[in-house]
Amino acid sequence: MKLEHFALNVIDPVAMAKWYVEHIGLTVVRQVTDAPYTHFLADSSGTVLLEIYNNPPDQVPPYAAMDPLLLHIAFVSEDPEADKVALLAAGATLVGELQLDDGSQLVMLRDPWGLALQLCKRGVSMLDG
């Protein structure tokens, strides 16, 4: 089987979708304009989707309080330092950075809603293409 999407219940899917499109480069492929404001966002490959929605509103996890190692969204980055600077300017916050022995560079951030994001430049790619 192939992964189609990963879904998250979030506080403000409309604003969050706009931020991810503008600052991460995701593309809206489907959206619902009334509650629960579902947005399907495609990555640059067009093969993996992130679904965000607000349903039910009282059951949004406390992403900002969660350790990033419990849940984070990882993006391939050709230039993690430049992407980090741009995302910080767009309202993200820095959690930490790590260099691995295999040459991988990892940058952990939180988006403006507290969801953990990881920028990955792998010393050895784990994906085809």
N, CA, C and O atoms as a DFTB+ gen file, in Angstrom:
516 C
 N C O
     1  1       0.837      -1.197       0.000
     2  2       0.000       0.000       0.000
     3  2       0.872       1.246       0.000
     4  3       2.021       1.225       0.440
     5  1       0.306       2.312      -0.495
     6  2       0.994       3.601      -0.569
     7  2       0.297       4.571       0.373
     8  3      -0.931       4.596       0.451
     9  1       1.069       5.354       1.075
    10  2       0.516       6.373       1.956
    11  2      -0.191       7.438       1.125
    12  3       0.404       7.993       0.202
    13  1      -1.464       7.732       1.441
    14  2      -2.188       8.805       0.764
    15  2      -2.129      10.096       1.562
    16  3      -1.711      11.132       1.044
    17  1      -2.557      10.036       2.856
    18  2      -2.548      11.255       3.655
    19  2      -2.399      10.946       5.132
    20  3      -2.602       9.823       5.593
    21  1      -2.034      11.994       5.848
    22  2      -1.939      11.973       7.300
    23  2      -2.836      13.101       7.777
    24  3      -2.726      14.221       7.278
    25  1      -3.728      12.833       8.739
    26  2      -4.726      13.818       9.150
    27  2      -4.474      14.331      10.559
    28  3      -4.085      13.580      11.454
    29  1      -4.706      15.635      10.735
    30  2      -4.543      16.285      12.037
    31  2      -5.742      17.181      12.328
    32  3      -6.180      17.946      11.469
    33  1      -6.262      17.081      13.533
    34  2      -7.302      17.988      14.007
    35  2      -6.581      19.209      14.587
    36  3      -5.781      19.077      15.513
    37  1      -6.864      20.393      14.045
    38  2      -6.144      21.606      14.422
    39  2      -7.118      22.737      14.773
    40  3      -8.297      22.673      14.426
    41  1      -6.630      23.748      15.447
    42  2      -7.451      24.876      15.889
    43  2      -7.996      25.694      14.726
    44  3      -9.190      25.995      14.691
    45  1      -7.142      26.058      13.777
    46  2      -7.538      26.971      12.704
    47  2      -7.028      26.457      11.355
    48  3      -6.008      26.931      10.853
    49  1      -7.741      25.484      10.768
    50  2      -7.254      24.905       9.520
    51  2      -7.178      25.893       8.360
    52  3      -6.342      25.718       7.474
    53  1      -8.003      26.902       8.335
    54  2      -7.977      27.876       7.241
    55  2      -6.667      28.673       7.281
    56  3      -5.962      28.765       6.276
    57  1      -6.350      29.242       8.439
    58  2      -5.105      30.008       8.571
    59  2      -3.883      29.107       8.435
    60  3      -2.878      29.499       7.844
    61  1      -3.974      27.909       8.980
    62  2      -2.855      26.981       8.923
    63  2      -2.582      26.564       7.476
    64  3      -1.425      26.510       7.058
    65  1      -3.624      26.272       6.716
    66  2      -3.445      25.898       5.310
    67  2      -2.779      27.036       4.545
    68  3      -1.870      26.804       3.748
    69  1      -3.224      28.246       4.783
    70  2      -2.641      29.412       4.104
    71  2      -1.149      29.520       4.428
    72  3      -0.341      29.766       3.533
    73  1      -0.777      29.340       5.691
    74  2       0.620      29.438       6.109
    75  2       1.461      28.343       5.455
    76  3       2.558      28.617       4.968
    77  1       0.960      27.106       5.438
    78  2       1.705      25.995       4.854
    79  2       1.865      26.160       3.339
    80  3       2.892      25.774       2.782
    81  1       0.881      26.719       2.686
    82  2       0.990      26.989       1.251
    83  2       2.036      28.080       1.013
    84  3       2.917      27.930       0.166
    85  1       1.933      29.165       1.757
    86  2       2.816      30.317       1.555
    87  2       4.262      30.052       1.973
    88  3       5.191      30.505       1.305
    89  1       4.459      29.323       3.068
    90  2       5.803      29.220       3.640
    91  2       6.469      27.856       3.498
    92  3       7.695      27.764       3.562
    93  1       5.688      26.799       3.306
    94  2       6.257      25.463       3.135
    95  2       6.208      25.038       1.668
    96  3       6.990      24.195       1.230
    97  1       5.280      25.632       0.916
    98  2       5.165      25.294      -0.493
    99  2       4.172      24.186      -0.794
   100  3       4.172      23.632      -1.893
   101  1       3.317      23.855       0.185
   102  2       2.286      22.857      -0.077
   103  2       1.217      23.457      -0.981
   104  3       1.135      24.677      -1.130
   105  1       0.402      22.602      -1.582
   106  2      -0.648      23.023      -2.504
   107  2      -1.982      22.469      -2.030
   108  3      -2.082      21.289      -1.693
   109  1      -3.005      23.313      -2.003
   110  2      -4.345      22.848      -1.645
   111  2      -4.915      22.078      -2.833
   112  3      -5.039      22.622      -3.930
   113  1      -5.262      20.806      -2.608
   114  2      -5.855      20.003      -3.679
   115  2      -7.356      19.780      -3.466
   116  3      -8.079      19.438      -4.401
   117  1      -7.806      19.975      -2.244
   118  2      -9.235      19.900      -1.948
   119  2      -9.470      20.633      -0.638
   120  3      -8.647      20.570       0.275
   121  1     -10.611      21.335      -0.550
   122  2     -10.946      22.019       0.698
   123  2     -12.455      22.106       0.871
   124  3     -13.215      22.072      -0.096
   125  1     -12.861      22.216       2.112
   126  2     -14.260      22.421       2.485
   127  2     -14.329      23.812       3.089
   128  3     -13.595      24.111       4.031
   129  1     -15.200      24.670       2.564
   130  2     -15.217      26.080       2.976
   131  2     -16.107      26.359       4.179
   132  3     -16.215      27.507       4.610
   133  1     -16.746      25.330       4.730
   134  2     -17.492      25.502       5.978
   135  2     -17.025      24.414       6.957
   136  3     -16.250      23.532       6.588
   137  1     -17.498      24.484       8.194
   138  2     -17.043      23.547       9.220
   139  2     -17.163      22.105       8.721
   140  3     -18.208      21.714       8.202
   141  1     -16.116      21.328       8.872
   142  2     -14.922      21.451       9.701
   143  2     -13.710      22.082       9.008
   144  3     -12.589      21.951       9.498
   145  1     -13.922      22.771       7.865
   146  2     -12.852      23.498       7.161
   147  2     -11.686      22.591       6.763
   148  3     -10.520      22.961       6.903
   149  1     -12.015      21.422       6.272
   150  2     -11.012      20.440       5.860
   151  2     -10.202      20.950       4.674
   152  3     -10.743      21.489       3.709
   153  1      -8.892      20.764       4.777
   154  2      -7.967      21.094       3.685
   155  2      -7.058      19.891       3.462
   156  3      -6.468      19.366       4.406
   157  1      -6.948      19.458       2.208
   158  2      -5.960      18.461       1.818
   159  2      -4.835      19.214       1.131
   160  3      -5.049      19.889       0.123
   161  1      -3.630      19.093       1.685
   162  2      -2.454      19.812       1.194
   163  2      -1.450      18.811       0.633
   164  3      -1.061      17.865       1.319
   165  1      -1.033      19.019      -0.609
   166  2      -0.072      18.128      -1.249
   167  2       1.345      18.659      -1.099
   168  3       1.576      19.867      -1.123
   169  1       2.282      17.742      -0.946
   170  2       3.695      18.132      -0.932
   171  2       4.151      18.395      -2.363
   172  3       3.367      18.256      -3.301
   173  1       5.410      18.771      -2.532
   174  2       5.907      19.132      -3.859
   175  2       5.931      17.952      -4.828
   176  3       5.954      18.156      -6.042
   177  1       5.927      16.733      -4.315
   178  2       5.898      15.567      -5.197
   179  2       4.489      15.313      -5.726
   180  3       4.314      14.627      -6.734
   181  1       3.488      15.863      -5.048
   182  2       2.106      15.627      -5.433
   183  2       1.621      14.229      -5.115
   184  3       0.575      13.808      -5.608
   185  1       2.369      13.500      -4.294
   186  2       2.012      12.112      -4.006
   187  2       1.647      11.857      -2.551
   188  3       1.164      10.774      -2.221
   189  1       1.869      12.829      -1.676
   190  2       1.541      12.675      -0.262
   191  2       0.731      13.887       0.175
   192  3       1.059      15.024      -0.163
   193  1      -0.331      13.628       0.931
   194  2      -1.209      14.696       1.387
   195  2      -1.199      14.810       2.905
   196  3      -1.071      13.817       3.621
   197  1      -1.337      16.035       3.373
   198  2      -1.590      16.344       4.772
   199  2      -3.014      16.865       4.832
   200  3      -3.354      17.826       4.143
   201  1      -3.853      16.235       5.654
   202  2      -5.228      16.700       5.843
   203  2      -5.306      17.419       7.179
   204  3      -4.893      16.880       8.205
   205  1      -5.836      18.642       7.166
   206  2      -6.066      19.373       8.412
   207  2      -7.527      19.792       8.453
   208  3      -8.117      20.130       7.427
   209  1      -8.096      19.765       9.635
   210  2      -9.509      20.083       9.832
   211  2      -9.716      20.446      11.293
   212  3      -8.793      20.331      12.100
   213  1     -10.916      20.883      11.636
   214  2     -11.257      21.217      13.018
   215  2     -12.554      20.495      13.375
   216  3     -13.644      21.057      13.265
   217  1     -12.415      19.232      13.807
   218  2     -13.594      18.422      14.111
   219  2     -13.230      17.235      14.996
   220  3     -12.473      16.370      14.556
   221  1     -13.733      17.160      16.212
   222  2     -14.482      18.211      16.900
   223  2     -13.534      19.244      17.507
   224  3     -12.414      18.921      17.901
   225  1     -14.002      20.483      17.574
   226  2     -13.139      21.575      18.063
   227  2     -12.583      21.358      19.470
   228  3     -11.491      21.832      19.785
   229  1     -13.320      20.652      20.309
   230  2     -12.865      20.478      21.697
   231  2     -11.875      19.324      21.852
   232  3     -11.462      19.010      22.968
   233  1     -11.491      18.690      20.743
   234  2     -10.551      17.573      20.834
   235  2      -9.276      17.799      20.021
   236  3      -8.669      16.849      19.526
   237  1      -8.880      19.053      19.891
   238  2      -7.600      19.354      19.233
   239  2      -6.487      19.025      20.225
   240  3      -6.490      19.546      21.340
   241  1      -5.546      18.180      19.845
   242  2      -4.447      17.848      20.753
   243  2      -3.617      19.084      21.114
   244  3      -3.562      20.043      20.344
   245  1      -2.975      19.059      22.277
   246  2      -2.127      20.186      22.696
   247  2      -0.741      20.087      22.052
   248  3       0.250      19.807      22.726
   249  1      -0.689      20.321      20.740
   250  2       0.562      20.135      19.996
   251  2       1.732      20.898      20.608
   252  3       2.839      20.367      20.695
   253  1       1.501      22.117      21.024
   254  2       2.590      22.946      21.556
   255  2       3.178      22.366      22.841
   256  3       4.338      22.620      23.163
   257  1       2.389      21.595      23.569
   258  2       2.859      21.005      24.823
   259  2       3.484      19.623      24.620
   260  3       4.076      19.069      25.546
   261  1       3.356      19.069      23.419
   262  2       3.856      17.725      23.138
   263  2       5.330      17.771      22.750
   264  3       5.753      18.654      22.004
   265  1       6.104      16.823      23.253
   266  2       7.489      16.696      22.833
   267  2       7.504      16.455      21.324
   268  3       6.742      15.620      20.837
   269  1       8.347      17.161      20.574
   270  2       8.394      16.979      19.120
   271  2       8.692      15.546      18.684
   272  3       8.367      15.161      17.561
   273  1       9.307      14.754      19.562
   274  2       9.588      13.369      19.205
   275  2       8.342      12.496      19.303
   276  3       8.344      11.363      18.822
   277  1       7.267      13.012      19.925
   278  2       5.992      12.285      19.940
   279  2       5.261      12.448      18.618
   280  3       4.634      11.510      18.126
   281  1       5.345      13.642      18.045
   282  2       4.678      13.919      16.776
   283  2       5.356      15.100      16.102
   284  3       5.493      16.171      16.694
   285  1       5.772      14.899      14.877
   286  2       6.271      15.995      14.056
   287  2       6.072      15.635      12.589
   288  3       5.958      14.463      12.229
   289  1       6.032      16.662      11.755
   290  2       5.947      16.482      10.309
   291  2       7.321      16.821       9.755
   292  3       7.846      17.908      10.001
   293  1       7.903      15.891       9.005
   294  2       9.251      16.084       8.475
   295  2       9.196      16.400       6.988
   296  3       8.504      15.728       6.224
   297  1       9.932      17.428       6.589
   298  2      10.023      17.859       5.201
   299  2      11.464      17.765       4.735
   300  3      12.381      18.115       5.478
   301  1      11.673      17.296       3.512
   302  2      12.995      17.309       2.903
   303  2      13.352      18.760       2.597
   304  3      12.550      19.497       2.024
   305  1      14.547      19.159       2.980
   306  2      15.021      20.521       2.731
   307  2      16.416      20.448       2.123
   308  3      17.313      19.818       2.684
   309  1      16.593      21.094       0.977
   310  2      17.912      21.149       0.354
   311  2      18.825      22.123       1.088
   312  3      20.048      21.997       1.024
   313  1      18.235      23.100       1.787
   314  2      19.011      24.107       2.519
   315  2      18.313      24.388       3.849
   316  3      17.607      25.388       3.977
   317  1      18.506      23.515       4.837
   318  2      17.817      23.675       6.115
   319  2      18.089      25.018       6.799
   320  3      17.198      25.563       7.451
   321  1      19.279      25.549       6.663
   322  2      19.598      26.827       7.314
   323  2      18.763      27.955       6.713
   324  3      18.167      28.737       7.453
   325  1      18.710      28.052       5.392
   326  2      17.916      29.095       4.738
   327  2      16.428      28.894       5.005
   328  3      15.706      29.860       5.253
   329  1      15.964      27.639       4.955
   330  2      14.549      27.370       5.232
   331  2      14.203      27.703       6.680
   332  3      13.122      28.221       6.962
   333  1      15.118      27.406       7.589
   334  2      14.903      27.740       9.006
   335  2      14.743      29.246       9.174
   336  3      13.811      29.700       9.838
   337  1      15.632      30.012       8.586
   338  2      15.583      31.475       8.697
   339  2      14.260      32.003       8.140
   340  3      13.626      32.860       8.756
   341  1      13.847      31.500       6.986
   342  2      12.591      31.950       6.368
   343  2      11.383      31.588       7.228
   344  3      10.472      32.400       7.388
   345  1      11.369      30.379       7.780
   346  2      10.235      29.961       8.603
   347  2      10.193      30.713       9.933
   348  3       9.112      31.026      10.431
   349  1      11.349      31.001      10.505
   350  2      11.381      31.809      11.731
   351  2      10.812      33.197      11.452
   352  3      10.073      33.740      12.273
   353  1      11.147      33.765      10.314
   354  2      10.617      35.082       9.936
   355  2       9.108      35.033       9.703
   356  3       8.420      36.047       9.822
   357  1       8.597      33.838       9.370
   358  2       7.164      33.668       9.108
   359  2       6.372      33.268      10.346
   360  3       5.174      33.001      10.258
   361  1       7.039      33.226      11.508
   362  2       6.316      32.957      12.746
   363  2       6.588      31.619      13.392
   364  3       6.030      31.330      14.451
   365  1       7.430      30.790      12.790
   366  2       7.816      29.526      13.418
   367  2       8.782      29.821      14.570
   368  3       9.346      30.912      14.657
   369  1       8.961      28.847      15.439
   370  2       9.931      28.962      16.534
   371  2      10.898      27.783      16.469
   372  3      10.526      26.677      16.076
   373  1      12.134      28.038      16.856
   374  2      13.169      27.013      16.808
   375  2      13.102      26.146      18.057
   376  3      12.988      26.653      19.173
   377  1      13.175      24.831      17.858
   378  2      13.241      23.874      18.961
   379  2      14.672      23.387      19.125
   380  3      15.188      23.338      20.241
   381  1      15.319      23.027      18.019
   382  2      16.688      22.545      18.104
   383  2      17.222      22.103      16.758
   384  3      16.482      22.005      15.779
   385  1      18.538      21.834      16.723
   386  2      19.207      21.399      15.494
   387  2      20.120      20.239      15.829
   388  3      20.626      20.124      16.946
   389  1      20.324      19.371      14.829
   390  2      21.132      18.180      15.057
   391  2      21.877      17.812      13.785
   392  3      21.304      17.813      12.696
   393  1      23.151      17.499      13.929
   394  2      23.963      16.960      12.839
   395  2      24.240      15.504      13.178
   396  3      24.731      15.203      14.267
   397  1      23.930      14.596      12.257
   398  2      24.164      13.174      12.488
   399  2      25.485      12.741      11.849
   400  3      26.000      13.407      10.951
   401  1      26.017      11.627      12.321
   402  2      27.289      11.123      11.818
   403  2      27.254      10.810      10.327
   404  3      28.294      10.852       9.669
   405  1      26.077      10.497       9.777
   406  2      25.981      10.174       8.347
   407  2      25.907      11.420       7.464
   408  3      25.730      11.312       6.250
   409  1      26.043      12.601       8.072
   410  2      25.986      13.851       7.322
   411  2      24.613      14.488       7.288
   412  3      24.441      15.557       6.704
   413  1      23.644      13.855       7.899
   414  2      22.295      14.418       7.924
   415  2      22.235      15.655       8.802
   416  3      22.876      15.729       9.850
   417  1      21.454      16.622       8.352
   418  2      21.198      17.840       9.112
   419  2      19.704      17.903       9.389
   420  3      18.898      17.845       8.461
   421  1      19.330      18.020      10.651
   422  2      17.934      18.065      11.069
   423  2      17.686      19.338      11.858
   424  3      18.454      19.682      12.756
   425  1      16.606      20.037      11.518
   426  2      16.213      21.252      12.234
   427  2      14.772      21.052      12.690
   428  3      13.887      20.784      11.877
   429  1      14.543      21.183      13.990
   430  2      13.193      21.036      14.536
   431  2      12.650      22.417      14.868
   432  3      13.298      23.208      15.553
   433  1      11.461      22.689      14.377
   434  2      10.765      23.958      14.588
   435  2       9.351      23.675      15.070
   436  3       8.911      22.525      15.088
   437  1       8.650      24.715      15.456
   438  2       7.207      24.637      15.681
   439  2       6.562      25.686      14.787
   440  3       7.051      26.810      14.673
   441  1       5.461      25.303      14.157
   442  2       4.722      26.278      13.352
   443  2       4.027      27.261      14.299
   444  3       4.090      27.069      15.513
   445  1       3.374      28.293      13.795
   446  2       2.743      29.277      14.687
   447  2       1.658      28.705      15.605
   448  3       1.253      29.376      16.553
   449  1       1.179      27.487      15.349
   450  2       0.153      26.856      16.182
   451  2       0.746      25.829      17.127
   452  3       0.017      25.174      17.872
   453  1       2.070      25.684      17.102
   454  2       2.752      24.787      18.025
   455  2       3.038      23.395      17.505
   456  3       3.658      22.598      18.208
   457  1       2.606      23.078      16.296
   458  2       2.871      21.764      15.718
   459  2       4.343      21.669      15.326
   460  3       4.885      22.582      14.703
   461  1       4.980      20.572      15.688
   462  2       6.404      20.400      15.408
   463  2       6.646      20.047      13.938
   464  3       5.971      19.192      13.364
   465  1       7.633      20.734      13.349
   466  2       8.068      20.512      11.974
   467  2       9.548      20.200      11.992
   468  3      10.309      20.798      12.753
   469  1       9.951      19.275      11.164
   470  2      11.370      18.959      11.056
   471  2      11.817      19.191       9.617
   472  3      11.160      18.751       8.673
   473  1      12.928      19.879       9.461
   474  2      13.559      20.057       8.160
   475  2      14.697      19.045       8.082
   476  3      15.562      19.007       8.958
   477  1      14.695      18.228       7.036
   478  2      15.668      17.143       6.918
   479  2      16.495      17.275       5.652
   480  3      15.963      17.353       4.544
   481  1      17.790      17.300       5.835
   482  2      18.714      17.142       4.707
   483  2      19.535      15.910       5.055
   484  3      20.433      15.964       5.895
   485  1      19.223      14.819       4.412
   486  2      19.827      13.537       4.747
   487  2      21.194      13.359       4.084
   488  3      21.390      13.727       2.926
   489  1      22.116      12.799       4.828
   490  2      23.402      12.448       4.254
   491  2      23.225      11.345       3.232
   492  3      23.920      11.319       2.216
   493  1      22.306      10.438       3.488
   494  2      21.941       9.365       2.575
   495  2      20.430       9.362       2.497
   496  3      19.751       9.131       3.498
   497  1      19.896       9.619       1.304
   498  2      18.441       9.715       1.124
   499  2      17.745       8.428       1.553
   500  3      18.250       7.328       1.329
   501  1      16.589       8.582       2.166
   502  2      15.784       7.431       2.551
   503  2      14.631       7.203       1.588
   504  3      13.894       6.227       1.728
   505  1      14.461       8.104       0.596
   506  2      13.372       8.011      -0.357
   507  2      13.904       7.946      -1.780
   508  3      14.982       8.460      -2.077
   509  1      13.135       7.308      -2.656
   510  2      13.444       7.327      -4.087
   511  2      12.974       8.639      -4.676
   512  3      11.931       9.158      -4.278
   513  1      13.723       9.179      -5.615
   514  2      13.291      10.367      -6.349
   515  2      13.423      11.654      -5.683
   516  3      13.074      12.685      -6.257
